[in-house]
Amino acid sequence: MDIPDATDSDQPDRRDQALPEGGCEAEGEGGRRSELTPRQARVLRVALASVMMAAMAVLLVLRLASRGSVLVVGVYGAALILCGVVIELARNGRTRLGSWLLGIGLTAALAADWLLLP
């Protein structure tokens, strides 16, 4: 008598499945997993950082048109560099770090614009 091995079953071994970034599984409707794959998360972070980079460039142009200041260039230039760093972090698999950096950095740039710039 052969005893069926765990590898013979039709269902994949749960140990082989990668957990989402948070370390726990998320259940969607109907009990199906609904988290992003690591590749989808990287693509999403790169797209988000690219959109934010374009938005910062537009804000830089608008602010320079109204008031040409070195401080304006410094604040928005730092925000543009930050978006580029986040894109590289996401491409290298550091999506959570990039997300936090993008959120905190752009919030700080907009707060600096509101507080420091005339």
Secondary structure, 3 states (H helix, E strand, C coil): CCCCCHHHCCCCCHHHCCCCCCCCCCECHHHCECCCCHHHHHHHHHHHHHHHHHHHHHHHHHHHHHCCCHHHHHHHHHHHHHHHHHHHHHHCCCHHHHHHHHHHHHHHHHHHHHHHCC
